[in-house]
Amino acid sequence: QVKLVESGGGLVQAGGSLRLSCSASGLAFSGWIMAWFRQAPGKDREFAVSVHWIGSRTYTADSVKGRFTMTRDNAKNTVYLQMNNLKPEDTALYYCAATSEYPGRLGTVRYWGQGTQVTVSS
């Protein structure tokens, strides 16, 4: 069975950094576009950033552009989300996702992780 497991969430002060990880199993990892989404309480789930199977090709939402960087390590079946200069509005449950369509819009996602909580304090 396909399984995506996120880790690395936690509490951080505004301006700080966190790195999230997503470990994938049960799928041909290198053939999938991987993405990170986030969802704050009372709000819709929104796209954050994705990486093509090529690896160097990424797509980033305006809300996190310049602050979030996504990378993938196909040898480890793992993707990462480096989050810098975090803001309180970044507080959300962050989900790892796999899709076959780039750049990975919400409706194209095939597999989801359980999510990891990121909380940014003032």
JOLINBEL-V807096 format. One record per pair of residues at least 24 apart in sequence whose ideal C-beta (glycine too) atoms are under 10 Angstrom apart, sorted by sequence separation. I is the first residue (numbers start at 0). J is the second residue. If there is no record, write none. Layout:
i=I j=J
i=I j=J
This chain:
i=0 j=24
i=1 j=25
i=2 j=26
i=28 j=52
i=29 j=53
i=32 j=56
i=34 j=58
i=35 j=59
i=36 j=60
i=62 j=86
i=91 j=115
i=92 j=116
i=93 j=117
i=0 j=25
i=1 j=26
i=27 j=52
i=29 j=54
i=35 j=60
i=37 j=62
i=91 j=116
i=92 j=117
i=0 j=26
i=32 j=58
i=37 j=63
i=62 j=88
i=63 j=89
i=90 j=116
i=91 j=117
i=92 j=118
i=1 j=28
i=62 j=89
i=90 j=117
i=91 j=118
i=35 j=63
i=50 j=78
i=89 j=117
i=90 j=118
i=91 j=119
i=49 j=78
i=50 j=79
i=89 j=118
i=90 j=119
i=1 j=31
i=3 j=33
i=5 j=35
i=37 j=67
i=48 j=78
i=50 j=80
i=89 j=119
i=90 j=120
i=87 j=118
i=88 j=119
i=35 j=67
i=48 j=80
i=85 j=117
i=87 j=119
i=47 j=80
i=48 j=81
i=85 j=118
i=86 j=119
i=87 j=120
i=35 j=69
i=48 j=82
i=85 j=119
i=87 j=121
i=34 j=69
i=47 j=82
i=80 j=115
i=82 j=117
i=85 j=120
i=86 j=121
i=33 j=69
i=33 j=70
i=80 j=117
i=82 j=119
i=33 j=71
i=32 j=71
i=31 j=71
i=29 j=71
i=47 j=89
i=60 j=102
i=28 j=71
i=30 j=73
i=35 j=78
i=37 j=80
i=58 j=101
i=59 j=102
i=28 j=72
i=29 j=73
i=33 j=77
i=34 j=78
i=35 j=79
i=47 j=91
i=57 j=101
i=58 j=102
i=28 j=73
i=29 j=74
i=33 j=78
i=35 j=80
i=56 j=101
i=57 j=102
i=58 j=103
i=27 j=73
i=28 j=74
i=33 j=79
i=34 j=80
i=45 j=91
i=47 j=93
i=56 j=102
i=58 j=104
i=28 j=75
i=29 j=76
i=31 j=78
i=33 j=80
i=35 j=82
i=44 j=91
i=47 j=94
i=49 j=96
i=52 j=99
i=19 j=67
i=21 j=69
i=23 j=71
i=28 j=76
i=44 j=92
i=53 j=101
i=27 j=76
i=28 j=77
i=39 j=88
i=42 j=91
i=47 j=96
i=49 j=98
i=52 j=101
i=16 j=66
i=18 j=68
i=19 j=69
i=21 j=71
i=23 j=73
i=26 j=76
i=28 j=78
i=39 j=89
i=40 j=90
i=44 j=94
i=46 j=96
i=51 j=101
i=25 j=76
i=39 j=90
i=40 j=91
i=50 j=101
i=51 j=102
i=18 j=70
i=20 j=72
i=23 j=75
i=24 j=76
i=37 j=89
i=39 j=91
i=40 j=92
i=44 j=96
i=49 j=101
i=50 j=102
i=51 j=103
i=22 j=75
i=23 j=76
i=37 j=90
i=38 j=91
i=39 j=92
i=49 j=102
i=50 j=103
i=22 j=76
i=23 j=77
i=37 j=91
i=38 j=92
i=48 j=102
i=49 j=103
i=20 j=75
i=21 j=76
i=22 j=77
i=23 j=78
i=36 j=91
i=37 j=92
i=38 j=93
i=48 j=103
i=49 j=104
i=21 j=77
i=22 j=78
i=36 j=92
i=37 j=93
i=38 j=94
i=46 j=102
i=47 j=103
i=20 j=77
i=21 j=78
i=36 j=93
i=37 j=94
i=46 j=103
i=20 j=78
i=21 j=79
i=35 j=93
i=36 j=94
i=46 j=104
i=19 j=78
i=20 j=79
i=21 j=80
i=35 j=94
i=36 j=95
i=46 j=105
i=19 j=79
i=20 j=80
i=34 j=94
i=35 j=95
i=36 j=96
i=45 j=105
i=18 j=79
i=19 j=80
i=34 j=95
i=35 j=96
i=44 j=105
i=18 j=80
i=19 j=81
i=33 j=95
i=34 j=96
i=43 j=105
i=46 j=108
i=17 j=80
i=18 j=81
i=19 j=82
i=33 j=96
i=34 j=97
i=17 j=81
i=18 j=82
i=32 j=96
i=33 j=97
i=34 j=98
i=44 j=108
i=16 j=81
i=17 j=82
i=18 j=83
i=31 j=96
i=32 j=97
i=33 j=98
i=16 j=82
i=17 j=83
i=31 j=97
i=32 j=98
i=15 j=82
i=16 j=83
i=30 j=97
i=31 j=98
i=32 j=99
i=34 j=101
i=36 j=103
i=44 j=111
i=15 j=83
i=16 j=84
i=17 j=85
i=31 j=99
i=32 j=100
i=34 j=102
i=35 j=103
i=36 j=104
i=14 j=83
i=15 j=84
i=16 j=85
i=28 j=97
i=30 j=99
i=32 j=101
i=34 j=103
i=36 j=105
i=14 j=84
i=15 j=85
i=32 j=102
i=33 j=103
i=34 j=104
i=44 j=114
i=6 j=77
i=11 j=82
i=13 j=84
i=14 j=85
i=26 j=97
i=32 j=103
i=34 j=105
i=7 j=79
i=13 j=85
i=14 j=86
i=17 j=89
i=21 j=93
i=23 j=95
i=31 j=103
i=36 j=108
i=3 j=76
i=4 j=77
i=5 j=78
i=7 j=80
i=12 j=85
i=13 j=86
i=21 j=94
i=22 j=95
i=34 j=107
i=7 j=81
i=8 j=82
i=11 j=85
i=13 j=87
i=19 j=93
i=21 j=95
i=23 j=97
i=34 j=108
i=3 j=78
i=5 j=80
i=7 j=82
i=12 j=87
i=13 j=88
i=20 j=95
i=21 j=96
i=32 j=107
i=36 j=111
i=13 j=89
i=17 j=93
i=19 j=95
i=21 j=97
i=32 j=108
i=36 j=112
i=38 j=114
i=32 j=109
i=33 j=110
i=35 j=112
i=37 j=114
i=11 j=89
i=31 j=109
i=36 j=114
i=39 j=117
i=11 j=90
i=31 j=110
i=10 j=90
i=37 j=117
i=8 j=91
i=26 j=109
i=8 j=92
i=26 j=110
i=8 j=93
i=25 j=110
i=7 j=93
i=5 j=92
i=23 j=110
i=5 j=93
i=5 j=94
i=6 j=95
i=23 j=112
i=5 j=95
i=22 j=112
i=3 j=94
i=4 j=95
i=21 j=112
i=3 j=95
i=3 j=96
i=3 j=97
i=21 j=115
i=20 j=115
i=1 j=97
i=19 j=115
i=17 j=115
i=19 j=117
i=17 j=117
i=17 j=118
i=17 j=119
i=15 j=119
i=14 j=119
i=15 j=120
i=5 j=111
i=6 j=112
i=8 j=114
i=9 j=115
i=10 j=116
i=11 j=117
i=13 j=119
i=3 j=110
i=5 j=112
i=8 j=115
i=9 j=116
i=10 j=117
i=11 j=118
i=12 j=119
i=13 j=120
i=14 j=121
i=1 j=109
i=2 j=110
i=3 j=111
i=4 j=112
i=5 j=113
i=7 j=115
i=8 j=116
i=9 j=117
i=10 j=118
i=11 j=119
i=12 j=120
i=13 j=121
i=1 j=110
i=3 j=112
i=4 j=113
i=5 j=114
i=6 j=115
i=8 j=117
i=9 j=118
i=10 j=119
i=11 j=120
i=12 j=121
i=0 j=110
i=1 j=111
i=2 j=112
i=3 j=113
i=5 j=115
i=7 j=117
i=8 j=118
i=10 j=120
i=2 j=113
i=3 j=114
i=4 j=115
i=5 j=116
